[in-house]
Structure formats: structure tokens, C-alpha cells
């Protein structure tokens, strides 16, 4: 009987685990910052110095 319980636990984890990961990734994707191209270029230029090295 305990063998069936362990098998059921593994099956449950195999089904629920990927669904939990999917929900977490989906929430992270929905929470990203969206900006116009001009704003993104300005932020990218601000991240580097005149000599091309990162600040």
C-alpha cells in the first residue's frame, strides 16, 4: 500500500510541478517594464561610459 502512495505522490508532483513553474514564469512576464524604444536607448546609453566600459 505504501508503494502505491509513493507512486501517487510522484505522479502528483510530476503534474503539479510544471504547472506551478508555468504560473510563476507567467506572472514574472506580466510584471515586466515596458518602455518606448527611445527611452530604452537612452537607458542603455546611460549604462555605458564614453570609452565603452560599463559604469
Gaussian input, Z-matrix of N, CA and C with variables (Angstrom, degrees):
# hf/3-21g

backbone

0 1
 N
 C     1     B1
 C     2     B2     1     A1
 N     3     B3     2     A2     1     D1
 C     4     B4     3     A3     2     D2
 C     5     B5     4     A4     3     D3
 N     6     B6     5     A5     4     D4
 C     7     B7     6     A6     5     D5
 C     8     B8     7     A7     6     D6
 N     9     B9     8     A8     7     D7
 C    10    B10     9     A9     8     D8
 C    11    B11    10    A10     9     D9
 N    12    B12    11    A11    10    D10
 C    13    B13    12    A12    11    D11
 C    14    B14    13    A13    12    D12
 N    15    B15    14    A14    13    D13
 C    16    B16    15    A15    14    D14
 C    17    B17    16    A16    15    D15
 N    18    B18    17    A17    16    D16
 C    19    B19    18    A18    17    D17
 C    20    B20    19    A19    18    D18
 N    21    B21    20    A20    19    D19
 C    22    B22    21    A21    20    D20
 C    23    B23    22    A22    21    D21
 N    24    B24    23    A23    22    D22
 C    25    B25    24    A24    23    D23
 C    26    B26    25    A25    24    D24
 N    27    B27    26    A26    25    D25
 C    28    B28    27    A27    26    D26
 C    29    B29    28    A28    27    D27
 N    30    B30    29    A29    28    D28
 C    31    B31    30    A30    29    D29
 C    32    B32    31    A31    30    D30
 N    33    B33    32    A32    31    D31
 C    34    B34    33    A33    32    D32
 C    35    B35    34    A34    33    D33
 N    36    B36    35    A35    34    D34
 C    37    B37    36    A36    35    D35
 C    38    B38    37    A37    36    D36
 N    39    B39    38    A38    37    D37
 C    40    B40    39    A39    38    D38
 C    41    B41    40    A40    39    D39
 N    42    B42    41    A41    40    D40
 C    43    B43    42    A42    41    D41
 C    44    B44    43    A43    42    D42
 N    45    B45    44    A44    43    D43
 C    46    B46    45    A45    44    D44
 C    47    B47    46    A46    45    D45
 N    48    B48    47    A47    46    D46
 C    49    B49    48    A48    47    D47
 C    50    B50    49    A49    48    D48
 N    51    B51    50    A50    49    D49
 C    52    B52    51    A51    50    D50
 C    53    B53    52    A52    51    D51
 N    54    B54    53    A53    52    D52
 C    55    B55    54    A54    53    D53
 C    56    B56    55    A55    54    D54
 N    57    B57    56    A56    55    D55
 C    58    B58    57    A57    56    D56
 C    59    B59    58    A58    57    D57
 N    60    B60    59    A59    58    D58
 C    61    B61    60    A60    59    D59
 C    62    B62    61    A61    60    D60
 N    63    B63    62    A62    61    D61
 C    64    B64    63    A63    62    D62
 C    65    B65    64    A64    63    D63
 N    66    B66    65    A65    64    D64
 C    67    B67    66    A66    65    D65
 C    68    B68    67    A67    66    D66
 N    69    B69    68    A68    67    D67
 C    70    B70    69    A69    68    D68
 C    71    B71    70    A70    69    D69
 N    72    B72    71    A71    70    D70
 C    73    B73    72    A72    71    D71
 C    74    B74    73    A73    72    D72
 N    75    B75    74    A74    73    D73
 C    76    B76    75    A75    74    D74
 C    77    B77    76    A76    75    D75
 N    78    B78    77    A77    76    D76
 C    79    B79    78    A78    77    D77
 C    80    B80    79    A79    78    D78
 N    81    B81    80    A80    79    D79
 C    82    B82    81    A81    80    D80
 C    83    B83    82    A82    81    D81
 N    84    B84    83    A83    82    D82
 C    85    B85    84    A84    83    D83
 C    86    B86    85    A85    84    D84
 N    87    B87    86    A86    85    D85
 C    88    B88    87    A87    86    D86
 C    89    B89    88    A88    87    D87
 N    90    B90    89    A89    88    D88
 C    91    B91    90    A90    89    D89
 C    92    B92    91    A91    90    D90
 N    93    B93    92    A92    91    D91
 C    94    B94    93    A93    92    D92
 C    95    B95    94    A94    93    D93
 N    96    B96    95    A95    94    D94
 C    97    B97    96    A96    95    D95
 C    98    B98    97    A97    96    D96
 N    99    B99    98    A98    97    D97
 C   100   B100    99    A99    98    D98
 C   101   B101   100   A100    99    D99
 N   102   B102   101   A101   100   D100
 C   103   B103   102   A102   101   D101
 C   104   B104   103   A103   102   D102
 N   105   B105   104   A104   103   D103
 C   106   B106   105   A105   104   D104
 C   107   B107   106   A106   105   D105
 N   108   B108   107   A107   106   D106
 C   109   B109   108   A108   107   D107
 C   110   B110   109   A109   108   D108
 N   111   B111   110   A110   109   D109
 C   112   B112   111   A111   110   D110
 C   113   B113   112   A112   111   D111
 N   114   B114   113   A113   112   D112
 C   115   B115   114   A114   113   D113
 C   116   B116   115   A115   114   D114
 N   117   B117   116   A116   115   D115
 C   118   B118   117   A117   116   D116
 C   119   B119   118   A118   117   D117
 N   120   B120   119   A119   118   D118
 C   121   B121   120   A120   119   D119
 C   122   B122   121   A121   120   D120
 N   123   B123   122   A122   121   D121
 C   124   B124   123   A123   122   D122
 C   125   B125   124   A124   123   D123
 N   126   B126   125   A125   124   D124
 C   127   B127   126   A126   125   D125
 C   128   B128   127   A127   126   D126
 N   129   B129   128   A128   127   D127
 C   130   B130   129   A129   128   D128
 C   131   B131   130   A130   129   D129
 N   132   B132   131   A131   130   D130
 C   133   B133   132   A132   131   D131
 C   134   B134   133   A133   132   D132
 N   135   B135   134   A134   133   D133
 C   136   B136   135   A135   134   D134
 C   137   B137   136   A136   135   D135
 N   138   B138   137   A137   136   D136
 C   139   B139   138   A138   137   D137
 C   140   B140   139   A139   138   D138
 N   141   B141   140   A140   139   D139
 C   142   B142   141   A141   140   D140
 C   143   B143   142   A142   141   D141
 N   144   B144   143   A143   142   D142
 C   145   B145   144   A144   143   D143
 C   146   B146   145   A145   144   D144
 N   147   B147   146   A146   145   D145
 C   148   B148   147   A147   146   D146
 C   149   B149   148   A148   147   D147
 N   150   B150   149   A149   148   D148
 C   151   B151   150   A150   149   D149
 C   152   B152   151   A151   150   D150
 N   153   B153   152   A152   151   D151
 C   154   B154   153   A153   152   D152
 C   155   B155   154   A154   153   D153
 N   156   B156   155   A155   154   D154
 C   157   B157   156   A156   155   D155
 C   158   B158   157   A157   156   D156
 N   159   B159   158   A158   157   D157
 C   160   B160   159   A159   158   D158
 C   161   B161   160   A160   159   D159
 N   162   B162   161   A161   160   D160
 C   163   B163   162   A162   161   D161
 C   164   B164   163   A163   162   D162

   B1=1.4412
   B2=1.5255
   B3=1.3353
   B4=1.4620
   B5=1.5320
   B6=1.3325
   B7=1.4685
   B8=1.5182
   B9=1.3280
   B10=1.4635
   B11=1.5279
   B12=1.3181
   B13=1.4636
   B14=1.5184
   B15=1.3279
   B16=1.4647
   B17=1.5250
   B18=1.3260
   B19=1.4626
   B20=1.5244
   B21=1.3177
   B22=1.4610
   B23=1.5323
   B24=1.3210
   B25=1.4609
   B26=1.5272
   B27=1.3238
   B28=1.4641
   B29=1.5244
   B30=1.3135
   B31=1.4661
   B32=1.5239
   B33=1.3079
   B34=1.4593
   B35=1.5308
   B36=1.3269
   B37=1.4627
   B38=1.5261
   B39=1.3271
   B40=1.4635
   B41=1.5215
   B42=1.3117
   B43=1.4620
   B44=1.5260
   B45=1.3128
   B46=1.4610
   B47=1.5329
   B48=1.3159
   B49=1.4631
   B50=1.5219
   B51=1.3267
   B52=1.4692
   B53=1.5251
   B54=1.3068
   B55=1.4650
   B56=1.5238
   B57=1.3203
   B58=1.4647
   B59=1.5278
   B60=1.3293
   B61=1.4581
   B62=1.5248
   B63=1.3224
   B64=1.4643
   B65=1.5255
   B66=1.3142
   B67=1.4654
   B68=1.5251
   B69=1.3209
   B70=1.4659
   B71=1.5261
   B72=1.3226
   B73=1.4621
   B74=1.5194
   B75=1.3074
   B76=1.4695
   B77=1.5306
   B78=1.3228
   B79=1.4648
   B80=1.5247
   B81=1.3260
   B82=1.4586
   B83=1.5254
   B84=1.3169
   B85=1.4593
   B86=1.5225
   B87=1.3034
   B88=1.4579
   B89=1.5207
   B90=1.3288
   B91=1.4606
   B92=1.5293
   B93=1.3216
   B94=1.4635
   B95=1.5236
   B96=1.3209
   B97=1.4589
   B98=1.5262
   B99=1.3125
   B100=1.4589
   B101=1.5179
   B102=1.3399
   B103=1.4575
   B104=1.5211
   B105=1.3236
   B106=1.4571
   B107=1.5200
   B108=1.3208
   B109=1.4622
   B110=1.5271
   B111=1.3212
   B112=1.4611
   B113=1.5320
   B114=1.3128
   B115=1.4664
   B116=1.5257
   B117=1.3248
   B118=1.4635
   B119=1.5268
   B120=1.3347
   B121=1.4634
   B122=1.5258
   B123=1.3187
   B124=1.4623
   B125=1.5282
   B126=1.3183
   B127=1.4695
   B128=1.5210
   B129=1.3326
   B130=1.4641
   B131=1.5248
   B132=1.3176
   B133=1.4697
   B134=1.5244
   B135=1.3039
   B136=1.4594
   B137=1.5304
   B138=1.3571
   B139=1.4648
   B140=1.5212
   B141=1.3400
   B142=1.4596
   B143=1.5152
   B144=1.3168
   B145=1.4589
   B146=1.5182
   B147=1.3323
   B148=1.4596
   B149=1.5227
   B150=1.3271
   B151=1.4600
   B152=1.5255
   B153=1.3269
   B154=1.4567
   B155=1.5132
   B156=1.3309
   B157=1.4669
   B158=1.5092
   B159=1.3158
   B160=1.4698
   B161=1.5066
   B162=1.2986
   B163=1.4671
   B164=1.4920
   A1=110.76
   A2=118.21
   A3=119.36
   A4=111.16
   A5=116.82
   A6=120.10
   A7=111.11
   A8=116.30
   A9=120.27
   A10=110.71
   A11=116.98
   A12=120.58
   A13=111.82
   A14=116.24
   A15=120.27
   A16=109.89
   A17=116.78
   A18=120.83
   A19=110.72
   A20=116.92
   A21=121.25
   A22=110.83
   A23=116.77
   A24=120.74
   A25=110.96
   A26=117.55
   A27=120.82
   A28=111.65
   A29=117.09
   A30=120.34
   A31=109.85
   A32=116.93
   A33=121.03
   A34=110.77
   A35=117.51
   A36=120.85
   A37=111.63
   A38=116.91
   A39=120.53
   A40=111.65
   A41=117.89
   A42=121.15
   A43=110.83
   A44=117.87
   A45=121.70
   A46=111.44
   A47=118.54
   A48=121.90
   A49=113.66
   A50=118.88
   A51=119.37
   A52=113.14
   A53=117.80
   A54=119.83
   A55=111.17
   A56=117.05
   A57=120.54
   A58=109.87
   A59=117.49
   A60=120.41
   A61=111.27
   A62=117.44
   A63=121.66
   A64=110.72
   A65=116.93
   A66=120.75
   A67=110.24
   A68=118.00
   A69=120.88
   A70=111.68
   A71=117.37
   A72=120.65
   A73=110.33
   A74=117.05
   A75=120.88
   A76=110.93
   A77=117.53
   A78=120.97
   A79=110.98
   A80=117.10
   A81=120.20
   A82=110.54
   A83=117.04
   A84=120.86
   A85=110.91
   A86=117.70
   A87=121.24
   A88=112.39
   A89=117.50
   A90=121.83
   A91=112.77
   A92=118.48
   A93=120.00
   A94=111.40
   A95=114.66
   A96=121.09
   A97=109.22
   A98=116.26
   A99=121.71
   A100=107.02
   A101=115.76
   A102=119.21
   A103=109.44
   A104=114.78
   A105=119.92
   A106=109.67
   A107=116.13
   A108=120.95
   A109=111.37
   A110=117.43
   A111=120.78
   A112=110.90
   A113=116.11
   A114=119.80
   A115=111.25
   A116=116.92
   A117=120.82
   A118=110.71
   A119=116.79
   A120=119.47
   A121=111.08
   A122=117.55
   A123=121.10
   A124=110.52
   A125=116.68
   A126=120.51
   A127=110.21
   A128=117.66
   A129=120.73
   A130=110.85
   A131=118.10
   A132=120.53
   A133=110.95
   A134=116.82
   A135=120.75
   A136=111.10
   A137=117.45
   A138=121.41
   A139=113.00
   A140=118.75
   A141=120.71
   A142=109.59
   A143=115.73
   A144=120.89
   A145=110.83
   A146=116.32
   A147=121.32
   A148=112.23
   A149=117.28
   A150=120.62
   A151=112.63
   A152=118.57
   A153=122.27
   A154=114.69
   A155=117.28
   A156=119.15
   A157=109.99
   A158=114.74
   A159=119.74
   A160=110.16
   A161=115.27
   A162=120.23
   A163=110.44
   D1=-37.78
   D2=-178.95
   D3=-69.79
   D4=-28.00
   D5=176.49
   D6=-63.60
   D7=-39.48
   D8=177.74
   D9=-67.50
   D10=-35.78
   D11=178.07
   D12=-66.01
   D13=-41.58
   D14=178.18
   D15=-65.46
   D16=-42.36
   D17=177.76
   D18=-61.28
   D19=-43.74
   D20=178.99
   D21=-63.37
   D22=-38.50
   D23=177.56
   D24=-63.01
   D25=-44.54
   D26=178.57
   D27=-64.45
   D28=-40.62
   D29=178.15
   D30=-64.21
   D31=-42.65
   D32=179.11
   D33=-62.20
   D34=-44.53
   D35=177.65
   D36=-65.11
   D37=-36.15
   D38=179.71
   D39=-67.21
   D40=-28.29
   D41=-179.96
   D42=-89.93
   D43=-44.10
   D44=-174.15
   D45=-78.06
   D46=-36.30
   D47=-177.55
   D48=-55.15
   D49=-54.44
   D50=178.61
   D51=-62.25
   D52=-33.79
   D53=178.22
   D54=-66.24
   D55=-39.62
   D56=177.57
   D57=-64.88
   D58=-43.86
   D59=177.52
   D60=-61.44
   D61=-40.92
   D62=178.73
   D63=-60.34
   D64=-45.35
   D65=-179.29
   D66=-64.38
   D67=-42.35
   D68=-179.90
   D69=-63.87
   D70=-43.19
   D71=178.92
   D72=-67.11
   D73=-39.09
   D74=179.56
   D75=-63.68
   D76=-41.46
   D77=178.17
   D78=-65.25
   D79=-38.50
   D80=178.62
   D81=-66.23
   D82=-38.84
   D83=179.24
   D84=-65.45
   D85=-39.72
   D86=-178.75
   D87=-71.89
   D88=-16.11
   D89=-175.47
   D90=-98.24
   D91=9.00
   D92=-176.29
   D93=-78.23
   D94=156.25
   D95=178.20
   D96=-81.30
   D97=134.22
   D98=177.55
   D99=-115.75
   D100=130.42
   D101=179.78
   D102=-139.98
   D103=163.45
   D104=177.77
   D105=-69.97
   D106=159.67
   D107=-178.57
   D108=-59.96
   D109=-41.40
   D110=-178.98
   D111=-62.07
   D112=-41.62
   D113=178.44
   D114=-65.37
   D115=-40.21
   D116=179.80
   D117=-64.97
   D118=-40.53
   D119=178.10
   D120=-65.55
   D121=-38.71
   D122=178.78
   D123=-63.98
   D124=-42.61
   D125=178.57
   D126=-65.50
   D127=-40.23
   D128=179.79
   D129=-65.75
   D130=-39.20
   D131=178.35
   D132=-67.22
   D133=-33.91
   D134=-179.24
   D135=-69.54
   D136=-24.27
   D137=-178.75
   D138=-75.95
   D139=-17.09
   D140=-177.62
   D141=-119.81
   D142=151.45
   D143=178.62
   D144=-87.02
   D145=-177.07
   D146=-179.54
   D147=-67.51
   D148=-29.01
   D149=-178.63
   D150=-88.83
   D151=5.98
   D152=176.76
   D153=88.75
   D154=-5.42
   D155=178.83
   D156=-85.59
   D157=151.04
   D158=177.83
   D159=-72.22
   D160=147.77
   D161=176.89
   D162=-86.80

